Amino acid sequence: MGEKVRGKIKAGSEKAVFLEIDGKEIWIPKSQIEYPKNYTIEIVISDWIAMNKGVISEEEYEERKASYPKKSATKDDNVPF
């Protein structure tokens, strides 16, 4: 058994995760983390990647995209990259 904590995953590597727990940022080795075998997490992915990976249909993507705030033009819009 161990200490149950709640925090934010800020980054990760093959062997560890970088967490923010109670305002403190720490690396924890994955070998030291316990989690249930069939646990569920909630994440947010962009509509584009959701459509690209088949999570939502192309039609649903286009409907959502139509509701995005319109981008205002700036002098930097002519940057070629």
N, C-alpha and C positions, 0 to 999 in steps of 0.2 A: 504494500500500500504506500501511498505517498500523499503529498499535499495537493489538493484540488485547487487550481488557480484559474482565473479568467483574465484574458488579455487580448491584445491585438497582435496578429502576425504581421510583422513589418517587412520581412525578407526571409529567404531561406537558401540553403545550399544542399548539397547531396547528403551531408552528415549532420546538419544542425538547422534550427530555426531561430530567427531573431525576433524576440517578442518584446512588447511593451506591457508590463504588468504593474499596475498602480503607479504609473508615471516613470517607472524605472525600465530602461532598455537593456535586455540581456540576451545573450546567445545560450540556447539550451541544446545539448546534443540529442539527436533523435533517439539514440539508444537509451536515453533517460526519460523518455515520454511514454506514458501508458495511455492507450485509448482503446475503446471497444472495437472488436473486429468489424462489425457492420454499422459503423456510426455514420451519421448524416451531417453534412455541413451546409451552410447557406452562403453562397457567394453571389456577386453581381458581375455579369459579363456584358460587354457592349452588345447592342442589338446586331451590329454587323457580324460579330463572331458567332452569336447565337444563330443567325441565319446561315452563316457559312458552315457551321457544324451540324445543321439540321435540327436545332432546338426549336426554332420558330420557322414558319414558312416565309418564302420570299414575299408573298402578299402581305403578311403581317409586318415584315420588315419595312416594306414600302409605306404602309399605313402609319407606322410609328415615325418613320423618317419625315413624313409630311407634317407631323406635329412638332418637329424640332424647332427651336427658335431660329429665326433667320439670321445668318451671319452678316454683319454690316461690313461694307467695303472699307479697306484702309489702304494707305499708300503702299503697304508691304504686300498687298495682294498680287503684285506683278513679279514677285520673287520667283525665279524659275525652278525652285526646288521645293 
